[in-house]
Amino acid sequence: MNRDPSITNDAQVGAMIDELAQSTTDAVKHMRHHARLNIRVKVYVEPASLSARTSVRLQGVTGDLSAGGAQILLPRPLAIGDAYHVSFDRDEFDLAPVFALCLRGRMVRPDAFEAGIRFLESIQLPTGASKHEGSIL
């Protein structure tokens, strides 16, 4: 059987273009597993390893929060791919500490770094979360 490789490649390229066209911001938001709440709450981030936990403890603030992860703003960047122990100011927002994986990061300002983290287990958001809604910057 003699197959023309350009036909397969054209079909694959067309499929990739169609997939990219569907990857708009709105489409990505619809594909998320958990609803995101714009909540501003104090957060503490430490390395997940107990032996490294005493070396670094960063204080930041959440930008958004869901049962599966959060966007946080910190004074120093997190290492993408590393695991962290994340705790919240329980007086502000009653959430138990959770382990999380840093999936992405970027510099917002020279003294502010955004991190996207995924919780390693789903969390239950407290009721009345809307009173904490606000802008991160």
mmCIF file of the C-alpha atoms, coordinates in Angstrom:
data_MODEL
# 
_entry.id   MODEL 
# 
loop_
_atom_site.group_PDB 
_atom_site.id 
_atom_site.type_symbol 
_atom_site.label_atom_id 
_atom_site.label_alt_id 
_atom_site.label_comp_id 
_atom_site.label_asym_id 
_atom_site.label_entity_id 
_atom_site.label_seq_id 
_atom_site.pdbx_PDB_ins_code 
_atom_site.Cartn_x 
_atom_site.Cartn_y 
_atom_site.Cartn_z 
_atom_site.occupancy 
_atom_site.B_iso_or_equiv 
_atom_site.pdbx_formal_charge 
_atom_site.auth_seq_id 
_atom_site.auth_comp_id 
_atom_site.auth_asym_id 
_atom_site.auth_atom_id 
_atom_site.pdbx_PDB_model_num 
ATOM 1   C CA . MET A 1 1   ? 0.000   0.000  0.000  1.00 0.00 ? 1   MET A CA 1 
ATOM 2   C CA . ASN A 1 2   ? 1.472   3.322  -1.100 1.00 0.00 ? 2   ASN A CA 1 
ATOM 3   C CA . ARG A 1 3   ? 0.508   6.197  1.234  1.00 0.00 ? 3   ARG A CA 1 
ATOM 4   C CA . ASP A 1 4   ? 1.227   9.830  0.582  1.00 0.00 ? 4   ASP A CA 1 
ATOM 5   C CA . PRO A 1 5   ? 2.831   11.163 3.851  1.00 0.00 ? 5   PRO A CA 1 
ATOM 6   C CA . SER A 1 6   ? 1.762   14.747 3.060  1.00 0.00 ? 6   SER A CA 1 
ATOM 7   C CA . ILE A 1 7   ? -1.912  13.759 3.439  1.00 0.00 ? 7   ILE A CA 1 
ATOM 8   C CA . THR A 1 8   ? -1.340  12.464 6.975  1.00 0.00 ? 8   THR A CA 1 
ATOM 9   C CA . ASN A 1 9   ? 0.772   15.483 7.907  1.00 0.00 ? 9   ASN A CA 1 
ATOM 10  C CA . ASP A 1 10  ? -1.809  17.928 6.508  1.00 0.00 ? 10  ASP A CA 1 
ATOM 11  C CA . ALA A 1 11  ? -4.558  16.175 8.462  1.00 0.00 ? 11  ALA A CA 1 
ATOM 12  C CA . GLN A 1 12  ? -2.481  16.246 11.652 1.00 0.00 ? 12  GLN A CA 1 
ATOM 13  C CA . VAL A 1 13  ? -1.618  19.912 11.201 1.00 0.00 ? 13  VAL A CA 1 
ATOM 14  C CA . GLY A 1 14  ? -5.268  20.727 10.588 1.00 0.00 ? 14  GLY A CA 1 
ATOM 15  C CA . ALA A 1 15  ? -6.278  18.873 13.758 1.00 0.00 ? 15  ALA A CA 1 
ATOM 16  C CA . MET A 1 16  ? -3.646  20.770 15.762 1.00 0.00 ? 16  MET A CA 1 
ATOM 17  C CA . ILE A 1 17  ? -4.836  24.117 14.370 1.00 0.00 ? 17  ILE A CA 1 
ATOM 18  C CA . ASP A 1 18  ? -8.427  23.226 15.305 1.00 0.00 ? 18  ASP A CA 1 
ATOM 19  C CA . GLU A 1 19  ? -7.305  22.276 18.819 1.00 0.00 ? 19  GLU A CA 1 
ATOM 20  C CA . LEU A 1 20  ? -5.386  25.544 19.250 1.00 0.00 ? 20  LEU A CA 1 
ATOM 21  C CA . ALA A 1 21  ? -8.392  27.551 18.037 1.00 0.00 ? 21  ALA A CA 1 
ATOM 22  C CA . GLN A 1 22  ? -10.463 25.954 20.805 1.00 0.00 ? 22  GLN A CA 1 
ATOM 23  C CA . SER A 1 23  ? -7.857  26.788 23.487 1.00 0.00 ? 23  SER A CA 1 
ATOM 24  C CA . THR A 1 24  ? -9.183  30.256 24.200 1.00 0.00 ? 24  THR A CA 1 
ATOM 25  C CA . THR A 1 25  ? -9.226  31.665 27.734 1.00 0.00 ? 25  THR A CA 1 
ATOM 26  C CA . ASP A 1 26  ? -12.962 30.998 28.028 1.00 0.00 ? 26  ASP A CA 1 
ATOM 27  C CA . ALA A 1 27  ? -12.595 27.421 26.798 1.00 0.00 ? 27  ALA A CA 1 
ATOM 28  C CA . VAL A 1 28  ? -9.797  26.723 29.275 1.00 0.00 ? 28  VAL A CA 1 
ATOM 29  C CA . LYS A 1 29  ? -11.924 28.107 32.135 1.00 0.00 ? 29  LYS A CA 1 
ATOM 30  C CA . HIS A 1 30  ? -14.775 25.774 31.136 1.00 0.00 ? 30  HIS A CA 1 
ATOM 31  C CA . MET A 1 31  ? -12.418 22.774 31.139 1.00 0.00 ? 31  MET A CA 1 
ATOM 32  C CA . ARG A 1 32  ? -11.255 23.349 34.733 1.00 0.00 ? 32  ARG A CA 1 
ATOM 33  C CA . HIS A 1 33  ? -12.383 20.720 37.181 1.00 0.00 ? 33  HIS A CA 1 
ATOM 34  C CA . HIS A 1 34  ? -13.136 23.179 39.999 1.00 0.00 ? 34  HIS A CA 1 
ATOM 35  C CA . ALA A 1 35  ? -14.723 26.614 40.135 1.00 0.00 ? 35  ALA A CA 1 
ATOM 36  C CA . ARG A 1 36  ? -12.256 29.336 41.079 1.00 0.00 ? 36  ARG A CA 1 
ATOM 37  C CA . LEU A 1 37  ? -13.062 31.990 43.640 1.00 0.00 ? 37  LEU A CA 1 
ATOM 38  C CA . ASN A 1 38  ? -11.238 35.334 43.679 1.00 0.00 ? 38  ASN A CA 1 
ATOM 39  C CA . ILE A 1 39  ? -10.285 35.242 47.359 1.00 0.00 ? 39  ILE A CA 1 
ATOM 40  C CA . ARG A 1 40  ? -7.577  37.259 49.095 1.00 0.00 ? 40  ARG A CA 1 
ATOM 41  C CA . VAL A 1 41  ? -6.330  35.318 52.144 1.00 0.00 ? 41  VAL A CA 1 
ATOM 42  C CA . LYS A 1 42  ? -2.938  35.223 53.874 1.00 0.00 ? 42  LYS A CA 1 
ATOM 43  C CA . VAL A 1 43  ? -1.024  32.045 53.027 1.00 0.00 ? 43  VAL A CA 1 
ATOM 44  C CA . TYR A 1 44  ? 2.226   30.483 54.291 1.00 0.00 ? 44  TYR A CA 1 
ATOM 45  C CA . VAL A 1 45  ? 4.374   28.309 52.017 1.00 0.00 ? 45  VAL A CA 1 
ATOM 46  C CA . GLU A 1 46  ? 7.189   26.012 53.151 1.00 0.00 ? 46  GLU A CA 1 
ATOM 47  C CA . PRO A 1 47  ? 9.074   23.156 51.485 1.00 0.00 ? 47  PRO A CA 1 
ATOM 48  C CA . ALA A 1 48  ? 7.180   19.867 51.769 1.00 0.00 ? 48  ALA A CA 1 
ATOM 49  C CA . SER A 1 49  ? 10.194  18.033 53.155 1.00 0.00 ? 49  SER A CA 1 
ATOM 50  C CA . LEU A 1 50  ? 10.306  18.120 56.962 1.00 0.00 ? 50  LEU A CA 1 
ATOM 51  C CA . SER A 1 51  ? 14.090  18.435 56.930 1.00 0.00 ? 51  SER A CA 1 
ATOM 52  C CA . ALA A 1 52  ? 13.924  21.588 54.777 1.00 0.00 ? 52  ALA A CA 1 
ATOM 53  C CA . ARG A 1 53  ? 10.873  23.122 56.410 1.00 0.00 ? 53  ARG A CA 1 
ATOM 54  C CA . THR A 1 54  ? 12.805  25.173 58.982 1.00 0.00 ? 54  THR A CA 1 
ATOM 55  C CA . SER A 1 55  ? 14.938  26.859 56.312 1.00 0.00 ? 55  SER A CA 1 
ATOM 56  C CA . VAL A 1 56  ? 12.317  28.833 54.356 1.00 0.00 ? 56  VAL A CA 1 
ATOM 57  C CA . ARG A 1 57  ? 8.823   30.056 55.209 1.00 0.00 ? 57  ARG A CA 1 
ATOM 58  C CA . LEU A 1 58  ? 7.245   32.494 52.785 1.00 0.00 ? 58  LEU A CA 1 
ATOM 59  C CA . GLN A 1 59  ? 4.176   34.577 53.549 1.00 0.00 ? 59  GLN A CA 1 
ATOM 60  C CA . GLY A 1 60  ? 1.959   35.593 50.678 1.00 0.00 ? 60  GLY A CA 1 
ATOM 61  C CA . VAL A 1 61  ? -1.632  36.077 49.652 1.00 0.00 ? 61  VAL A CA 1 
ATOM 62  C CA . THR A 1 62  ? -4.018  34.082 47.483 1.00 0.00 ? 62  THR A CA 1 
ATOM 63  C CA . GLY A 1 63  ? -5.332  35.569 44.264 1.00 0.00 ? 63  GLY A CA 1 
ATOM 64  C CA . ASP A 1 64  ? -7.793  32.823 43.562 1.00 0.00 ? 64  ASP A CA 1 
ATOM 65  C CA . LEU A 1 65  ? -8.608  29.549 45.214 1.00 0.00 ? 65  LEU A CA 1 
ATOM 66  C CA . SER A 1 66  ? -10.409 26.363 44.252 1.00 0.00 ? 66  SER A CA 1 
ATOM 67  C CA . ALA A 1 67  ? -10.800 22.883 45.669 1.00 0.00 ? 67  ALA A CA 1 
ATOM 68  C CA . GLY A 1 68  ? -7.922  21.774 43.422 1.00 0.00 ? 68  GLY A CA 1 
ATOM 69  C CA . GLY A 1 69  ? -5.397  24.607 43.662 1.00 0.00 ? 69  GLY A CA 1 
ATOM 70  C CA . ALA A 1 70  ? -4.644  28.287 43.972 1.00 0.00 ? 70  ALA A CA 1 
ATOM 71  C CA . GLN A 1 71  ? -2.893  31.278 42.513 1.00 0.00 ? 71  GLN A CA 1 
ATOM 72  C CA . ILE A 1 72  ? -0.681  32.912 45.122 1.00 0.00 ? 72  ILE A CA 1 
ATOM 73  C CA . LEU A 1 73  ? 1.480   36.014 45.262 1.00 0.00 ? 73  LEU A CA 1 
ATOM 74  C CA . LEU A 1 74  ? 4.785   35.737 47.166 1.00 0.00 ? 74  LEU A CA 1 
ATOM 75  C CA . PRO A 1 75  ? 7.901   37.872 47.743 1.00 0.00 ? 75  PRO A CA 1 
ATOM 76  C CA . ARG A 1 76  ? 10.125  35.137 46.221 1.00 0.00 ? 76  ARG A CA 1 
ATOM 77  C CA . PRO A 1 77  ? 9.496   32.627 43.430 1.00 0.00 ? 77  PRO A CA 1 
ATOM 78  C CA . LEU A 1 78  ? 8.659   28.984 44.034 1.00 0.00 ? 78  LEU A CA 1 
ATOM 79  C CA . ALA A 1 79  ? 10.500  26.254 42.164 1.00 0.00 ? 79  ALA A CA 1 
ATOM 80  C CA . ILE A 1 80  ? 8.283   24.801 39.453 1.00 0.00 ? 80  ILE A CA 1 
ATOM 81  C CA . GLY A 1 81  ? 7.831   21.069 39.991 1.00 0.00 ? 81  GLY A CA 1 
ATOM 82  C CA . ASP A 1 82  ? 8.612   21.210 43.728 1.00 0.00 ? 82  ASP A CA 1 
ATOM 83  C CA . ALA A 1 83  ? 6.186   20.184 46.456 1.00 0.00 ? 83  ALA A CA 1 
ATOM 84  C CA . TYR A 1 84  ? 5.220   22.592 49.236 1.00 0.00 ? 84  TYR A CA 1 
ATOM 85  C CA . HIS A 1 85  ? 3.345   22.604 52.533 1.00 0.00 ? 85  HIS A CA 1 
ATOM 86  C CA . VAL A 1 86  ? 0.706   25.334 52.259 1.00 0.00 ? 86  VAL A CA 1 
ATOM 87  C CA . SER A 1 87  ? -1.191  26.704 55.237 1.00 0.00 ? 87  SER A CA 1 
ATOM 88  C CA . PHE A 1 88  ? -3.707  29.490 55.536 1.00 0.00 ? 88  PHE A CA 1 
ATOM 89  C CA . ASP A 1 89  ? -4.297  32.059 58.243 1.00 0.00 ? 89  ASP A CA 1 
ATOM 90  C CA . ARG A 1 90  ? -7.060  30.111 60.024 1.00 0.00 ? 90  ARG A CA 1 
ATOM 91  C CA . ASP A 1 91  ? -8.357  33.286 61.695 1.00 0.00 ? 91  ASP A CA 1 
ATOM 92  C CA . GLU A 1 92  ? -9.053  34.704 58.217 1.00 0.00 ? 92  GLU A CA 1 
ATOM 93  C CA . PHE A 1 93  ? -10.097 31.546 56.394 1.00 0.00 ? 93  PHE A CA 1 
ATOM 94  C CA . ASP A 1 94  ? -10.566 28.176 58.076 1.00 0.00 ? 94  ASP A CA 1 
ATOM 95  C CA . LEU A 1 95  ? -8.700  25.773 55.793 1.00 0.00 ? 95  LEU A CA 1 
ATOM 96  C CA . ALA A 1 96  ? -6.491  22.949 57.002 1.00 0.00 ? 96  ALA A CA 1 
ATOM 97  C CA . PRO A 1 97  ? -2.878  22.869 55.734 1.00 0.00 ? 97  PRO A CA 1 
ATOM 98  C CA . VAL A 1 98  ? -2.367  20.970 52.496 1.00 0.00 ? 98  VAL A CA 1 
ATOM 99  C CA . PHE A 1 99  ? 0.507   19.773 50.321 1.00 0.00 ? 99  PHE A CA 1 
ATOM 100 C CA . ALA A 1 100 ? 0.730   21.307 46.854 1.00 0.00 ? 100 ALA A CA 1 
ATOM 101 C CA . LEU A 1 101 ? 2.799   21.104 43.692 1.00 0.00 ? 101 LEU A CA 1 
ATOM 102 C CA . CYS A 1 102 ? 4.008   24.291 41.982 1.00 0.00 ? 102 CYS A CA 1 
ATOM 103 C CA . LEU A 1 103 ? 2.911   24.114 38.334 1.00 0.00 ? 103 LEU A CA 1 
ATOM 104 C CA . ARG A 1 104 ? 3.811   27.580 37.059 1.00 0.00 ? 104 ARG A CA 1 
ATOM 105 C CA . GLY A 1 105 ? 5.352   30.864 38.099 1.00 0.00 ? 105 GLY A CA 1 
ATOM 106 C CA . ARG A 1 106 ? 6.099   34.344 36.838 1.00 0.00 ? 106 ARG A CA 1 
ATOM 107 C CA . MET A 1 107 ? 7.499   37.632 38.064 1.00 0.00 ? 107 MET A CA 1 
ATOM 108 C CA . VAL A 1 108 ? 4.758   40.235 38.526 1.00 0.00 ? 108 VAL A CA 1 
ATOM 109 C CA . ARG A 1 109 ? 7.066   42.947 39.909 1.00 0.00 ? 109 ARG A CA 1 
ATOM 110 C CA . PRO A 1 110 ? 10.660  42.823 41.116 1.00 0.00 ? 110 PRO A CA 1 
ATOM 111 C CA . ASP A 1 111 ? 9.366   42.105 44.634 1.00 0.00 ? 111 ASP A CA 1 
ATOM 112 C CA . ALA A 1 112 ? 6.324   39.951 43.745 1.00 0.00 ? 112 ALA A CA 1 
ATOM 113 C CA . PHE A 1 113 ? 6.080   36.518 42.175 1.00 0.00 ? 113 PHE A CA 1 
ATOM 114 C CA . GLU A 1 114 ? 2.951   34.659 41.172 1.00 0.00 ? 114 GLU A CA 1 
ATOM 115 C CA . ALA A 1 115 ? 2.746   30.889 41.543 1.00 0.00 ? 115 ALA A CA 1 
ATOM 116 C CA . GLY A 1 116 ? 0.097   28.482 40.319 1.00 0.00 ? 116 GLY A CA 1 
ATOM 117 C CA . ILE A 1 117 ? -0.163  25.530 42.674 1.00 0.00 ? 117 ILE A CA 1 
ATOM 118 C CA . ARG A 1 118 ? -2.170  22.308 42.508 1.00 0.00 ? 118 ARG A CA 1 
ATOM 119 C CA . PHE A 1 119 ? -3.214  20.740 45.790 1.00 0.00 ? 119 PHE A CA 1 
ATOM 120 C CA . LEU A 1 120 ? -2.205  17.097 46.103 1.00 0.00 ? 120 LEU A CA 1 
ATOM 121 C CA . GLU A 1 121 ? -5.626  16.401 47.600 1.00 0.00 ? 121 GLU A CA 1 
ATOM 122 C CA . SER A 1 122 ? -8.881  18.283 47.084 1.00 0.00 ? 122 SER A CA 1 
ATOM 123 C CA . ILE A 1 123 ? -9.853  20.716 49.804 1.00 0.00 ? 123 ILE A CA 1 
ATOM 124 C CA . GLN A 1 124 ? -13.305 21.672 50.999 1.00 0.00 ? 124 GLN A CA 1 
ATOM 125 C CA . LEU A 1 125 ? -13.784 25.436 50.762 1.00 0.00 ? 125 LEU A CA 1 
ATOM 126 C CA . PRO A 1 126 ? -15.495 26.937 53.806 1.00 0.00 ? 126 PRO A CA 1 
ATOM 127 C CA . THR A 1 127 ? -18.954 28.412 53.430 1.00 0.00 ? 127 THR A CA 1 
ATOM 128 C CA . GLY A 1 128 ? -19.112 32.194 53.384 1.00 0.00 ? 128 GLY A CA 1 
ATOM 129 C CA . ALA A 1 129 ? -16.003 32.424 51.187 1.00 0.00 ? 129 ALA A CA 1 
ATOM 130 C CA . SER A 1 130 ? -17.409 35.387 49.267 1.00 0.00 ? 130 SER A CA 1 
ATOM 131 C CA . LYS A 1 131 ? -16.673 37.841 52.114 1.00 0.00 ? 131 LYS A CA 1 
ATOM 132 C CA . HIS A 1 132 ? -12.952 37.409 51.332 1.00 0.00 ? 132 HIS A CA 1 
ATOM 133 C CA . GLU A 1 133 ? -13.250 38.145 47.612 1.00 0.00 ? 133 GLU A CA 1 
ATOM 134 C CA . GLY A 1 134 ? -11.002 40.896 46.331 1.00 0.00 ? 134 GLY A CA 1 
ATOM 135 C CA . SER A 1 135 ? -8.237  41.886 43.959 1.00 0.00 ? 135 SER A CA 1 
ATOM 136 C CA . ILE A 1 136 ? -4.743  40.448 44.331 1.00 0.00 ? 136 ILE A CA 1 
ATOM 137 C CA . LEU A 1 137 ? -2.949  43.632 43.255 1.00 0.00 ? 137 LEU A CA 1 
# 
